[in-house]
């Protein structure tokens, strides 16, 4: 931490002021041109200018490079065209690869080669590790100078303090969920002294974050548009930190503290922590009560608008998320957001580019049937209870399967094709074994393609990623559906029953899950899964896997549930099958397949050390109190 905290200590204060000068430039300026520290913080406009930079410290993990790896669980596998992404290193157990110094190209969205604290840089220059420490430092500088805000209303003071507290907690939480308990910095550390801040336990870190999130929630409005300050930027306050964001992360911080991994790190118990679960349920319950009482700007998007959670097109670069996204990063280079991510999913035969991120077949099997039942463990066998038929595996599935997953026979290209292009090889998704969309290096290795985040017409023939379509892609950090499912998990484990609920929200854990299923057009959870908490937990986790598929949650979920090292979560598979002679391109859901089987592509040999990422050697070398994670 020495490198970053000492560097940040020197740079953060300068960047927090209105202007930055070299020493020579500063000496050449007239005294009246120098902005004092008092002037920088004296009123809301000046202080908010200082705070604004914290928003630009939120990395956009969706578009941090030309192609971006952010799904590291059992959910996704990369094509073999290249190996530089961290996701490939994870497959080999090389968790050092998140660090730029162990990576060689920039380490993706968690660290950046040479970026350090480049909050003003483009989407490819923002790394979580350096920016989190920078943001914590900056938030503490702001909090230390609140008393200089003399020319301000109480509303303005509350807005500034609430934002600063949220960001201090948010950056700490982003780090501890990957690394375990860390120092929780609550003051402006000196820049000219050796710093040795001891690591805390996970629970100790989470408690301090919870206190900041709680205070932020109490200070901030639900909607900035309804404040005197917010009316100055009416209709443009969607990304500003508010009460709902603070409550959402308060609940998440507490649920993570309750989870088996974090509870084990702090107490030695591998079970859920009941007290933390109940506190998490209360925070989520407070949020959801406000939502369902119509007191917020948030609501679940109708399923026919579900894609707007992740992309917009033809809407003048409108940021995706609609009424459902709660927390998102700001964006720069909106057009650039679609260029890489739209090409990283469709096979090269239709999408161009080389690196592809594919849904694993084992993960696709979490998408059950529209009647709410899961698929059988052996997908080659019929299941009378659910109605699944291995000869017709695309029939009767959860509607989210058809939204998220490109399967064999679906039409991809809508427009005309050049005469030299093989129509049969391109227009339709040939995902059967040996089909044109199947390729280890440049196509699908699994029999499936991820279409959740892109319109299929964002291909090299329909070209909906071109500038004129104003296609904007982004995956939110938190959306309302996630809150319902986190509430369900917290209420279930806090009160020991599918009928458990917090005292401040009317829905039970079971009803919260069914709220998400109802939106998707899926039948409620079957009674066979509702007899006890242990009966219901696997089905709740399956629901979370489906609803939040490929949105960066799975890796952390498997870790916090202590499942990352456990079979079958260590394998990645493909579905191999042949097409019969008769095939209907007009109704691909109804097509029959033959010789369906599941094959293992990869087995990940993980041990307990892989539950936490390794810290930087330069940081843990500072002092014994800031120690490395076990096994690294």
MARKOL-914847 format. One record per residue (C-alpha): residue number from 1; x, y, z; residue in one letter. Coordinates in steps of 0.25 Angstrom, whole numbers, plus 5000, padded with zeros to 4 digits. Example, Ala and Ser with C-alpha at 12.3 -4.5 7.8 and 13.67 -1.06 7.14 Angstrom:
2
   pos     xx     yy     zz   code
     1   5049   4982   5031      a
     2   5055   4996   5029      s
This chain:
632
   pos     xx     yy     zz   code
     1   5000   5000   5000      x
     2   5012   5009   5002      x
     3   5013   5012   4987      x
     4   4999   5016   4985      x
     5   4995   5022   4998      x
     6   5008   5031   4998      x
     7   5006   5035   4984      x
     8   4991   5037   4986      x
     9   4994   5046   4998      x
    10   5003   5055   4989      x
    11   4994   5055   4977      x
    12   4980   5055   4982      x
    13   4980   5068   4989      x
    14   4985   5075   4977      x
    15   4975   5068   4968      x
    16   4964   5072   4978      x
    17   4967   5087   4976      x
    18   4961   5094   4965      x
    19   4974   5096   4957      x
    20   4988   5088   4956      x
    21   5001   5095   4953      x
    22   5015   5091   4951      x
    23   5024   5098   4961      x
    24   5029   5108   4951      x
    25   5015   5111   4946      x
    26   5010   5114   4960      x
    27   5022   5124   4963      x
    28   5018   5131   4950      x
    29   5004   5133   4954      x
    30   4998   5146   4960      x
    31   4994   5145   4975      x
    32   4979   5147   4971      x
    33   4979   5135   4962      x
    34   4982   5125   4973      x
    35   4970   5118   4978      x
    36   4971   5116   4993      x
    37   4967   5104   5001      x
    38   4956   5111   5007      x
    39   4950   5116   4994      x
    40   4951   5102   4989      x
    41   4942   5097   4999      x
    42   4934   5109   5004      x
    43   4921   5107   4996      x
    44   4913   5095   4989      x
    45   4918   5098   4975      x
    46   4932   5098   4978      x
    47   4931   5086   4988      x
    48   4923   5078   4978      x
    49   4934   5081   4967      x
    50   4943   5074   4977      x
    51   4934   5062   4979      x
    52   4931   5060   4964      x
    53   4944   5054   4962      x
    54   4940   5042   4971      x
    55   4930   5038   4961      x
    56   4940   5037   4950      x
    57   4948   5028   4959      x
    58   4937   5017   4957      x
    59   4943   5007   4947      x
    60   4934   5003   4936      x
    61   4937   4988   4936      x
    62   4928   4986   4924      x
    63   4937   4993   4914      x
    64   4951   4994   4920      x
    65   4958   4989   4908      x
    66   4955   4986   4894      x
    67   4950   4972   4899      x
    68   4947   4971   4914      x
    69   4948   4959   4923      x
    70   4939   4961   4936      x
    71   4932   4947   4938      x
    72   4942   4938   4945      x
    73   4933   4927   4951      x
    74   4927   4915   4945      x
    75   4918   4923   4936      x
    76   4928   4927   4924      x
    77   4939   4922   4916      x
    78   4948   4929   4906      x
    79   4951   4925   4892      x
    80   4966   4920   4891      x
    81   4970   4931   4881      x
    82   4978   4938   4892      x
    83   4982   4937   4906      x
    84   4984   4951   4912      x
    85   4971   4953   4920      x
    86   4971   4950   4935      x
    87   4959   4940   4932      x
    88   4969   4931   4925      x
    89   4979   4932   4937      x
    90   4968   4929   4947      x
    91   4966   4916   4939      x
    92   4980   4912   4942      x
    93   4979   4916   4957      x
    94   4988   4929   4954      x
    95   4981   4939   4962      x
    96   4993   4948   4962      x
    97   4989   4952   4948      x
    98   4979   4963   4953      x
    99   4992   4971   4956      x
   100   4998   4979   4945      x
   101   5012   4975   4949      x
   102   5009   4960   4948      x
   103   5001   4962   4935      x
   104   5009   4969   4924      x
   105   4997   4976   4917      x
   106   4989   4984   4927      x
   107   4982   4973   4936      x
   108   4968   4977   4931      x
   109   4958   4985   4940      x
   110   4964   4983   4954      x
   111   4978   4989   4951      x
   112   4984   4997   4940      x
   113   4999   4998   4935      x
   114   5003   5012   4938      x
   115   4989   5017   4940      x
   116   4991   5019   4955      x
   117   4981   5030   4959      x
   118   4976   5034   4945      x
   119   4962   5038   4948      x
   120   4961   5047   4936      x
   121   4966   5037   4926      x
   122   4958   5028   4916      x
   123   4950   5015   4919      x
   124   4963   5007   4917      x
   125   4971   5015   4928      x
   126   4963   5012   4940      x
   127   4967   5001   4950      x
   128   4960   4998   4962      x
   129   4972   4996   4972      x
   130   4979   5009   4969      x
   131   4966   5017   4968      x
   132   4960   5011   4981      x
   133   4971   5016   4989      x
   134   4971   5029   4982      x
   135   4956   5031   4984      x
   136   4957   5027   4999      x
   137   4968   5038   5001      x
   138   4960   5048   4993      x
   139   4947   5045   5001      x
   140   4955   5047   5014      x
   141   4961   5060   5010      x
   142   4947   5065   5007      x
   143   4941   5060   5020      x
   144   4953   5067   5027      x
   145   4949   5080   5021      x
   146   4934   5080   5023      x
   147   4935   5091   5033      x
   148   4941   5100   5022      x
   149   4927   5099   5015      x
   150   4922   5112   5022      x
   151   4914   5118   5010      x
   152   4904   5107   5009      x
   153   4890   5102   5013      x
   154   4888   5090   5021      x
   155   4883   5082   5009      x
   156   4896   5085   5002      x
   157   4904   5081   5014      x
   158   4897   5068   5015      x
   159   4898   5065   5000      x
   160   4913   5067   5001      x
   161   4915   5059   5013      x
   162   4906   5048   5009      x
   163   4913   5046   4995      x
   164   4927   5046   5002      x
   165   4923   5035   5012      x
   166   4917   5027   5002      x
   167   4929   5027   4993      x
   168   4938   5024   5005      x
   169   4930   5012   5008      x
   170   4928   5008   4994      x
   171   4943   5007   4990      x
   172   4946   5000   5003      x
   173   4935   4990   5000      x
   174   4940   4987   4986      x
   175   4953   4984   4991      x
   176   4950   4975   5003      x
   177   4940   4966   4995      x
   178   4952   4962   4987      x
   179   4964   4962   4997      x
   180   4957   4960   5011      x
   181   4958   4970   5023      x
   182   4967   4982   5020      x
   183   4971   4995   5027      x
   184   4959   5004   5027      x
   185   4964   5018   5025      x
   186   4956   5029   5032      x
   187   4966   5040   5032      x
   188   4976   5047   5023      x
   189   4989   5040   5025      x
   190   5002   5047   5024      x
   191   5009   5047   5011      x
   192   5023   5049   5017      x
   193   5023   5037   5027      x
   194   5025   5022   5026      x
   195   5010   5017   5027      x
   196   5007   5004   5034      x
   197   4992   5001   5035      x
   198   4989   4987   5040      x
   199   4978   4979   5034      x
   200   4965   4977   5040      x
   201   4956   4965   5040      x
   202   4945   4964   5029      x
   203   4935   4967   5040      x
   204   4942   4979   5045      x
   205   4944   4985   5031      x
   206   4930   4982   5028      x
   207   4924   4989   5041      x
   208   4932   5002   5038      x
   209   4927   5002   5023      x
   210   4913   4999   5029      x
   211   4914   5011   5038      x
   212   4918   5020   5026      x
   213   4907   5014   5017      x
   214   4896   5016   5028      x
   215   4900   5031   5030      x
   216   4900   5033   5015      x
   217   4886   5028   5014      x
   218   4881   5037   5025      x
   219   4887   5049   5019      x
   220   4884   5047   5004      x
   221   4871   5049   4997      x
   222   4864   5038   4989      x
   223   4864   5046   4977      x
   224   4872   5058   4974      x
   225   4862   5064   4965      x
   226   4853   5067   4977      x
   227   4864   5075   4984      x
   228   4867   5090   4982      x
   229   4881   5087   4978      x
   230   4876   5076   4968      x
   231   4866   5084   4961      x
   232   4878   5092   4956      x
   233   4881   5080   4947      x
   234   4867   5074   4946      x
   235   4866   5061   4939      x
   236   4881   5059   4939      x
   237   4883   5054   4953      x
   238   4882   5039   4950      x
   239   4896   5035   4954      x
   240   4897   5044   4966      x
   241   4898   5036   4979      x
   242   4885   5035   4986      x
   243   4878   5028   4998      x
   244   4874   5016   4990      x
   245   4889   5014   4986      x
   246   4894   5015   5000      x
   247   4883   5005   5005      x
   248   4886   4996   4994      x
   249   4901   4995   4997      x
   250   4898   4995   5012      x
   251   4890   4982   5010      x
   252   4900   4976   5001      x
   253   4912   4979   5010      x
   254   4904   4973   5022      x
   255   4900   4961   5013      x
   256   4914   4958   5009      x
   257   4919   4959   5024      x
   258   4908   4949   5027      x
   259   4912   4939   5016      x
   260   4920   4926   5019      x
   261   4934   4931   5014      x
   262   4934   4944   5021      x
   263   4928   4939   5033      x
   264   4939   4928   5033      x
   265   4950   4938   5031      x
   266   4944   4946   5044      x
   267   4939   4935   5053      x
   268   4943   4921   5048      x
   269   4929   4917   5045      x
   270   4926   4913   5030      x
   271   4911   4915   5032      x
   272   4903   4928   5030      x
   273   4904   4938   5041      x
   274   4889   4940   5046      x
   275   4891   4954   5051      x
   276   4898   4960   5039      x
   277   4887   4953   5030      x
   278   4876   4960   5038      x
   279   4882   4973   5038      x
   280   4884   4972   5023      x
   281   4870   4968   5021      x
   282   4866   4980   5029      x
   283   4874   4989   5020      x
   284   4868   4983   5007      x
   285   4855   4983   5013      x
   286   4855   4998   5016      x
   287   4859   5000   5001      x
   288   4849   4991   4995      x
   289   4838   4997   5004      x
   290   4841   5011   4998      x
   291   4841   5005   4984      x
   292   4828   4997   4985      x
   293   4821   5009   4992      x
   294   4824   5017   4980      x
   295   4833   5027   4987      x
   296   4845   5025   4977      x
   297   4849   5026   4963      x
   298   4852   5011   4962      x
   299   4844   4999   4957      x
   300   4846   4986   4950      x
   301   4846   4988   4935      x
   302   4835   4980   4928      x
   303   4841   4968   4922      x
   304   4839   4973   4908      x
   305   4848   4984   4911      x
   306   4858   4975   4919      x
   307   4869   4978   4909      x
   308   4869   4993   4913      x
   309   4876   4988   4926      x
   310   4889   4986   4917      x
   311   4888   4994   4904      x
   312   4880   5005   4897      x
   313   4880   5007   4882      x
   314   4875   5019   4874      x
   315   4873   5027   4887      x
   316   4884   5037   4885      x
   317   4894   5029   4894      x
   318   4884   5028   4906      x
   319   4891   5021   4917      x
   320   4885   5007   4919      x
   321   4878   5003   4931      x
   322   4864   5010   4930      x
   323   4857   5010   4944      x
   324   4864   4997   4948      x
   325   4878   5001   4949      x
   326   4882   5006   4963      x
   327   4897   5008   4962      x
   328   4905   5010   4949      x
   329   4918   5016   4946      x
   330   4919   5029   4938      x
   331   4923   5027   4923      x
   332   4932   5033   4913      x
   333   4934   5029   4899      x
   334   4919   5024   4898      x
   335   4921   5019   4883      x
   336   4934   5012   4888      x
   337   4926   5004   4898      x
   338   4919   4996   4887      x
   339   4931   4994   4878      x
   340   4938   4983   4886      x
   341   4927   4977   4894      x
   342   4918   4975   4883      x
   343   4929   4967   4876      x
   344   4934   4959   4888      x
   345   4921   4950   4887      x
   346   4917   4947   4873      x
   347   4927   4937   4866      x
   348   4936   4942   4856      x
   349   4929   4937   4845      x
   350   4918   4947   4847      x
   351   4924   4956   4858      x
   352   4938   4959   4854      x
   353   4950   4960   4863      x
   354   4956   4948   4870      x
   355   4954   4947   4885      x
   356   4940   4942   4889      x
   357   4934   4940   4903      x
   358   4924   4928   4903      x
   359   4914   4923   4913      x
   360   4918   4909   4918      x
   361   4908   4898   4916      x
   362   4908   4895   4930      x
   363   4903   4909   4933      x
   364   4893   4910   4922      x
   365   4886   4897   4929      x
   366   4883   4906   4941      x
   367   4872   4912   4931      x
   368   4861   4903   4935      x
   369   4847   4902   4929      x
   370   4836   4912   4928      x
   371   4828   4905   4938      x
   372   4839   4908   4949      x
   373   4845   4895   4950      x
   374   4860   4892   4948      x
   375   4866   4883   4937      x
   376   4870   4869   4942      x
   377   4884   4867   4946      x
   378   4887   4859   4934      x
   379   4882   4867   4922      x
   380   4882   4855   4913      x
   381   4870   4849   4921      x
   382   4856   4853   4920      x
   383   4849   4859   4932      x
   384   4834   4857   4933      x
   385   4833   4866   4945      x
   386   4838   4878   4938      x
   387   4835   4874   4924      x
   388   4849   4875   4919      x
   389   4852   4866   4907      x
   390   4866   4864   4902      x
   391   4861   4862   4888      x
   392   4855   4876   4888      x
   393   4864   4884   4898      x
   394   4860   4898   4894      x
   395   4845   4896   4896      x
   396   4838   4901   4908      x
   397   4850   4908   4914      x
   398   4850   4920   4924      x
   399   4848   4932   4915      x
   400   4861   4938   4920      x
   401   4868   4926   4913      x
   402   4863   4932   4899      x
   403   4867   4946   4903      x
   404   4881   4943   4908      x
   405   4885   4930   4900      x
   406   4888   4929   4885      x
   407   4885   4914   4882      x
   408   4885   4906   4870      x
   409   4877   4911   4858      x
   410   4873   4925   4862      x
   411   4874   4935   4851      x
   412   4886   4945   4854      x
   413   4887   4953   4841      x
   414   4875   4960   4836      x
   415   4879   4968   4824      x
   416   4885   4964   4811      x
   417   4898   4957   4810      x
   418   4909   4959   4800      x
   419   4909   4949   4788      x
   420   4922   4943   4792      x
   421   4918   4940   4806      x
   422   4912   4926   4809      x
   423   4898   4928   4813      x
   424   4897   4915   4820      x
   425   4909   4917   4829      x
   426   4906   4932   4833      x
   427   4891   4935   4834      x
   428   4887   4925   4845      x
   429   4894   4921   4857      x
   430   4900   4907   4853      x
   431   4904   4903   4868      x
   432   4902   4888   4866      x
   433   4915   4880   4867      x
   434   4924   4884   4855      x
   435   4915   4896   4851      x
   436   4920   4908   4845      x
   437   4918   4916   4858      x
   438   4926   4905   4866      x
   439   4941   4908   4867      x
   440   4951   4906   4878      x
   441   4959   4919   4874      x
   442   4949   4929   4868      x
   443   4935   4923   4871      x
   444   4927   4915   4881      x
   445   4934   4904   4889      x
   446   4921   4901   4897      x
   447   4909   4900   4887      x
   448   4904   4914   4892      x
   449   4907   4929   4890      x
   450   4904   4940   4900      x
   451   4893   4950   4894      x
   452   4889   4957   4907      x
   453   4897   4969   4905      x
   454   4896   4971   4890      x
   455   4885   4972   4879      x
   456   4889   4961   4869      x
   457   4889   4971   4858      x
   458   4902   4977   4864      x
   459   4909   4968   4854      x
   460   4918   4971   4843      x
   461   4907   4970   4832      x
   462   4895   4977   4839      x
   463   4906   4986   4846      x
   464   4897   4992   4857      x
   465   4910   4995   4865      x
   466   4912   5006   4855      x
   467   4912   5020   4859      x
   468   4898   5024   4853      x
   469   4891   5013   4862      x
   470   4895   5020   4875      x
   471   4897   5007   4881      x
   472   4901   5008   4896      x
   473   4905   4996   4904      x
   474   4907   4995   4919      x
   475   4905   4985   4930      x
   476   4901   4992   4944      x
   477   4908   4989   4957      x
   478   4895   4988   4964      x
   479   4880   4987   4959      x
   480   4867   4985   4966      x
   481   4865   4970   4962      x
   482   4878   4968   4969      x
   483   4873   4975   4982      x
   484   4861   4966   4982      x
   485   4869   4954   4981      x
   486   4879   4958   4992      x
   487   4868   4962   5001      x
   488   4862   4948   4999      x
   489   4876   4941   5002      x
   490   4877   4950   5015      x
   491   4863   4948   5020      x
   492   4864   4933   5017      x
   493   4877   4931   5025      x
   494   4874   4941   5035      x
   495   4860   4935   5039      x
   496   4863   4921   5035      x
   497   4851   4919   5026      x
   498   4846   4922   5012      x
   499   4835   4930   5019      x
   500   4845   4938   5027      x
   501   4844   4953   5025      x
   502   4849   4966   5031      x
   503   4840   4974   5040      x
   504   4840   4986   5030      x
   505   4836   4980   5017      x
   506   4824   4971   5014      x
   507   4830   4961   5005      x
   508   4836   4948   5010      x
   509   4848   4942   5004      x
   510   4840   4933   4995      x
   511   4831   4944   4990      x
   512   4843   4953   4987      x
   513   4848   4942   4978      x
   514   4835   4940   4971      x
   515   4834   4955   4968      x
   516   4846   4953   4959      x
   517   4841   4940   4953      x
   518   4827   4947   4950      x
   519   4834   4958   4943      x
   520   4841   4948   4934      x
   521   4828   4940   4932      x
   522   4833   4928   4940      x
   523   4824   4920   4949      x
   524   4826   4922   4964      x
   525   4836   4913   4972      x
   526   4830   4899   4973      x
   527   4825   4894   4987      x
   528   4836   4883   4987      x
   529   4846   4894   4989      x
   530   4839   4902   5000      x
   531   4839   4892   5012      x
   532   4851   4898   5018      x
   533   4863   4908   5017      x
   534   4872   4896   5012      x
   535   4861   4892   5002      x
   536   4860   4906   4997      x
   537   4874   4911   4997      x
   538   4879   4904   4984      x
   539   4867   4908   4976      x
   540   4869   4923   4981      x
   541   4883   4922   4977      x
   542   4879   4916   4963      x
   543   4870   4928   4962      x
   544   4881   4937   4964      x
   545   4890   4930   4954      x
   546   4879   4932   4943      x
   547   4874   4946   4946      x
   548   4888   4952   4948      x
   549   4895   4943   4938      x
   550   4909   4949   4932      x
   551   4907   4962   4940      x
   552   4920   4960   4948      x
   553   4913   4954   4961      x
   554   4916   4939   4959      x
   555   4931   4938   4963      x
   556   4928   4946   4976      x
   557   4916   4938   4979      x
   558   4923   4925   4978      x
   559   4934   4930   4986      x
   560   4925   4935   4997      x
   561   4917   4923   4997      x
   562   4930   4914   4999      x
   563   4926   4907   4986      x
   564   4938   4911   4977      x
   565   4946   4899   4980      x
   566   4934   4889   4980      x
   567   4929   4880   4969      x
   568   4922   4883   4960      x
   569   4926   4898   4960      x
   570   4940   4894   4957      x
   571   4936   4889   4943      x
   572   4933   4896   4930      x
   573   4925   4888   4919      x
   574   4920   4888   4905      x
   575   4907   4882   4899      x
   576   4910   4873   4887      x
   577   4899   4869   4878      x
   578   4895   4867   4863      x
   579   4884   4873   4854      x
   580   4875   4863   4848      x
   581   4872   4864   4833      x
   582   4859   4871   4835      x
   583   4861   4885   4841      x
   584   4852   4897   4843      x
   585   4859   4911   4843      x
   586   4846   4918   4845      x
   587   4843   4912   4858      x
   588   4857   4908   4864      x
   589   4851   4905   4878      x
   590   4843   4894   4873      x
   591   4855   4887   4866      x
   592   4859   4873   4869      x
   593   4874   4870   4873      x
   594   4881   4856   4873      x
   595   4892   4850   4880      x
   596   4892   4861   4891      x
   597   4903   4859   4901      x
   598   4911   4868   4911      x
   599   4926   4868   4910      x
   600   4936   4874   4920      x
   601   4945   4885   4914      x
   602   4952   4889   4926      x
   603   4954   4885   4941      x
   604   4959   4896   4950      x
   605   4968   4891   4961      x
   606   4966   4901   4972      x
   607   4969   4900   4987      x
   608   4965   4909   4999      x
   609   4976   4919   4995      x
   610   4967   4923   4983      x
   611   4956   4929   4991      x
   612   4964   4942   4993      x
   613   4972   4949   4982      x
   614   4987   4951   4986      x
   615   4991   4965   4990      x
   616   5003   4972   4984      x
   617   5016   4968   4989      x
   618   5021   4982   4989      x
   619   5009   4986   4999      x
   620   5010   4974   5008      x
   621   5025   4976   5009      x
   622   5023   4989   5017      x
   623   5020   4983   5031      x
   624   5016   4970   5037      x
   625   5002   4976   5041      x
   626   4999   4977   5026      x
   627   5000   4962   5023      x
   628   4998   4954   5010      x
   629   4986   4945   5008      x
   630   4988   4931   5012      x
   631   4995   4922   5002      x
   632   5000   4933   4994      x
